[in-house]
Amino acid sequence: MDEIAQGLDKSPGKAEFRVMTTPNSEKSRHGALTAEVLIVGGGLVGLTQGIALASAGIETLVVDRADPVRVRAASHDGRSSAIARGSSQVLATLDIWERMAAEAQPILDIRVSDGQVGRGAAPFFLHYAQEDLDARTAGPLGYIVENRITREALHARAAELPALTLLAPAGIAEMSRGPGAVEARLEDGRALRAQLAIAADGRLSAQRQAAGIKTTDWDYPQCGIVATIHHDQPHHSVAHEHFLPAGPFALLPMTDTPQGRPRSSLVWTERRELVPAMMALSEAAFSAELMRRFGGSLGHLREVGGRWSYPLSLMYAERIVAERLALIGDAAHVIHPIAGQGLNLGLRDVAALAETLVDARRLGLDLGGAEVLAGYPRWRRFDNLALMVVTDGLNRLFSNDIGPIRLVRDLGLAAVNQMPPLKRLFMHHAMGLAGDLPRLVRGEAL
Ligand SMILES: Cc1cc2nc3c(=O)[nH]c(=O)nc-3n(C[C@H](O)[C@H](O)[C@H](O)COP(=O)(O)OP(=O)(O)OC[C@H]3O[C@@H](n4cnc5c(N)ncnc54)[C@H](O)[C@@H]3O)c2cc1C
């Protein structure tokens, strides 16, 4: 057994999860811990990538600098995510979904309206309902799941896979990517070696920067305020999005509490300069602000368990591959959360890259070879670019109160609402079921 190995019991939540390796991992003649693929970043996207590759038998190391016990705590990330249907199929095929399904609230209806309650807002302009779908795609439009629950499910599944090693908390001190291999050294001095490195280290990706990949990026003058909201009335599986002058204000349905209390996830986009004041409001004053924006259709709205605020930005990497390197998730692209699609894009990166690598391995090809990697950007460029342009455009179009613009956008929404084929097209895109879909997104095994 590898002498680096510590704690081969991979049960999630145990301290052994912090530093571990598996019997399958080998030491090369250089004394390095060797795998076929090294993933830097074990967040929601990086760890899903590791699970996808390891479940197809590809030896994979995932390195994350965060403590896995700490990132599963409720205080770490207050966000819930809208998981599109295509993404739920990726997670189901990888045996992750079954561990989170009980806490995933299906979305059966989406109601989009323009303007603030009491300021002449129409009740809703655009209404997406599951009945609008054709038989081929019948079912929920997507699901709302707490990120904490998804992380727990990922860690539990990762712990079952002998081909997967999670090194965490651990940081990469240096990495070199040459014609023959990727070589890295951890901050604690251990050496790693692989055929390919995947950067899943988030928006500020050090691996992307080290590869000299340029980005297009800007900060939005907005932050997303996030909280879990308890309310008196049931949400009936409806997601609400009100477009207000500062940005979208969304209440997304969550599963009820064990006591049967209805809950929703708040994603409130607000002007950056106002956010510190909103975050400091008393519970009662915060409730009053919520009610002022949303109205009383769900009864009294009360935040529970804390508030978080996230500065919002856009980032697009000019390339998503370099020598023996591929970028996925927020390391490759960051978009506005207006349509709840950032994680979904990342999971489609995972599905496309996993299929590319698994097929290459079956042919006996070098997983880090340029010919193998070339297929990945070709597959992902359009989807990534299209969603960036659409979310940025929607945010610009809706985050203002200029009369003529408001008129045009409301006419546009009303027109879409009257055109079932166009509506269905938008719905298929939002559900992650449009375009050239990788096998995992279609719910097929790798
Ligand atoms: C307010 C808000 C709401 C959102 N809502 C939705 C939604 O409803 N639906 C949706 O699809 N998306 C949503 N998103 C987007 C989504 O949260 C992100 O796209 C997603 O979390 C990105 O995951 P990731 O794993 O790529 O990156 P990250 O979550 O940033 O993970 C990066 C990981 O890399 C690790 N790391 C970083 N540097 C290093 C290093 N040097 N060495 C080792 N490890 C390192 C970190 O510890 C971390 O674990 C939302 C975003 C915001 C801000």
The ligand as a Gaussian input file, in Angstrom:
#p B3LYP/6-31G(d) Opt

LIG

0 1
 C      -26.020000      34.452000      -5.818000
 C      -25.735000      33.310000      -6.746000
 C      -26.746000      32.414000      -7.071000
 C      -26.508000      31.358000      -7.952000
 N      -27.533000      30.526000      -8.278000
 C      -27.328000      29.544000      -9.193000
 C      -28.397000      28.683000      -9.588000
 O      -29.533000      28.788000      -9.101000
 N      -28.151000      27.712000     -10.528000
 C      -26.922000      27.582000     -11.102000
 O      -26.765000      26.723000     -11.996000
 N      -25.878000      28.369000     -10.728000
 C      -26.044000      29.341000      -9.794000
 N      -24.991000      30.136000      -9.427000
 C      -23.657000      29.870000      -9.977000
 C      -22.959000      28.710000      -9.246000
 O      -23.028000      28.900000      -7.855000
 C      -21.501000      28.577000      -9.687000
 O      -21.434000      28.587000     -11.088000
 C      -20.880000      27.279000      -9.173000
 O      -20.942000      27.202000      -7.782000
 C      -19.431000      27.155000      -9.627000
 O      -18.865000      25.973000      -9.092000
 P      -17.314000      25.647000      -9.344000
 O      -17.090000      24.324000      -8.679000
 O      -16.956000      25.823000     -10.772000
 O      -16.510000      26.799000      -8.584000
 P      -16.381000      27.113000      -7.035000
 O      -17.648000      26.856000      -6.335000
 O      -15.788000      28.490000      -6.954000
 O      -15.327000      26.034000      -6.498000
 C      -13.946000      26.182000      -6.678000
 C      -13.255000      25.191000      -5.760000
 O      -11.836000      25.277000      -6.002000
 C      -11.156000      25.291000      -4.779000
 N       -9.881000      26.008000      -5.022000
 C       -9.724000      27.286000      -5.392000
 N       -8.415000      27.547000      -5.551000
 C       -7.746000      26.404000      -5.280000
 C       -6.364000      26.046000      -5.271000
 N       -5.425000      26.930000      -5.598000
 N       -6.023000      24.787000      -4.931000
 C       -6.975000      23.879000      -4.600000
 N       -8.310000      24.177000      -4.601000
 C       -8.678000      25.414000      -4.943000
 C      -12.090000      25.996000      -3.815000
 O      -11.812000      25.624000      -2.478000
 C      -13.467000      25.495000      -4.279000
 O      -13.830000      24.306000      -3.627000
 C      -25.211000      31.200000      -8.535000
 C      -24.177000      32.078000      -8.200000
 C      -24.434000      33.130000      -7.319000
 C      -23.314000      34.089000      -6.985000

